[in-house]
Amino acid sequence: MSTPGLLEVRGVGPDSAAALLISAGDNPERLVSEASFAALCGTGPVEASSGKTQRRRLNRGGDRQANAALYRIVLSRLRWDGRTRDYLQRRLTEGKTRREIIRCLKRYVAREIYRLIVPAAPPAGPTGAVGSLG
């Protein structure tokens, strides 16, 4: 599988890229959506609401190495990327906890990585069978 743009993504190093590619496997076409890739990495949200409190938590299932790679990418972005730090401050003022913000960022990174790993759908060919009888 060739993903030339993966190492150009901010925060993605060779170890993180390898963990995410191993998680996707040799057949990334089996991942039908970015939500399925997020679930595979263990970053899909799970409802954890109780009473009047509405919140989500991370799914503890999935590939732990891919989840750890996403976590390292998020920590790197929090350290070096101004937009990510601004997002953290904005969500903190909204009342979110740091854990909830990191969960959201991991999901965002999973979505970004999915677009690089899974090739775009091939263009639709002409309708009808080639060399049909009739």
N, C-alpha and C positions, 0 to 999 in steps of 0.2 A: 504494500500500500504506500503510495507516494503522497505526502502532505508537506509540500515545500514551505508553505506559509505558517506552519505551526510554531516554529522556533522564533518567528518574528513577532508573535503575540507577546505583549508586555507581561512579564512575569513567568513565562514558560521557558524552562531550561530543558536540557537533554533528559534529565531523570523524570521530570514531570511529563514531558512529551512521550517518553517511552511507556510510562505507566498508563497514560490515557490511550495510547495506541494499542497496548496489550489488552486493555479493557474492552475496546471496540472490537478486537479480534480481526481475523482475516476477511470477514465478510461484513463490512459496515453497512451494506444495503439492508441487512436484517433489522437495523434500527429505523423504525418507520417514522419517528418524530424526535424532536429534541427532548420531549418529555420522556421518551423511552430511554434515551441516552442518560438523562438526569437520574432516572430510576436505577439504571445499571450502575451508575457511579454512587448511588446512595445519597443524592442531593434533592430528590423529589420531596416536596412538602407533604406532611401528614397532619391532618387536623388534630389539634390537642386542646380543643376548647372545653371549658368547664363553666357551667352557669352563664353568667353574663360576659365572661372573658372569651374573646374570640382570638385565637392565635394558632400558629402552625409551628411544627418542629421538623427537624431533619428525619428522614427515614433512615433507620439504623441498618437496613439491609443493603445489599449491593456490594460492589467491589471496594474493599477498604483501601487498597493501594491507590485506586483512582480518586477516591474521596480525599485521601491525604494529599495527593498531587494538586487537586483543586484548592485545598486549604493552603498549601504552600504558595500557590499562585496568588490567592487572595491576600495573604500576608505580605507578599512582595509588593503587590499593588498598593496596599494600605501604607506601606513604607515609602514607596517611590513615585506613585502616581497621584498627582494633584486632584484629578477628577474623582478618584476613588476616595480620597480623604475628604473632599467636599461632600460627597454622597454620605459618608459616615457621619459627618457633623450634622447634615440636614436631617438624617433619619434619627439621630440622637435627640435633636430638638423636637421631633415628632413624638418622642416617648418610647422608641424602640430600644431594646437592649442590644448590646454589642454582639451577643450570640445570634440574635435574630437578623441583624444586619449582615453578619458574615454568612448566614444561611442564604440570604437573598443574593449576596455577591457570588457565592459558589454556584448558585443556579444560573446567574448571568454568565459566568465564565463557562459553565457547561454548555450553555446555548451557543456561545461564541465558538467553542472548540468543536461542537457538533457540526456547525456550518463548514468547518475546515476539513473534518474527517470524512464526512459523508459526501460523496460527489454529487453534483447537481443532477437532477433527473435528465436523462437523455431527451433530445427533442423528439417529438412525436413523428413517426414515419408516415408514409402514405398508407391509407386504409386499403384493405383488401390483401389477399394473399398473392404472392409472386408466383407466377406460373400455375394459376388455378385452372382446373378443367372446366370449361364451360363457357 
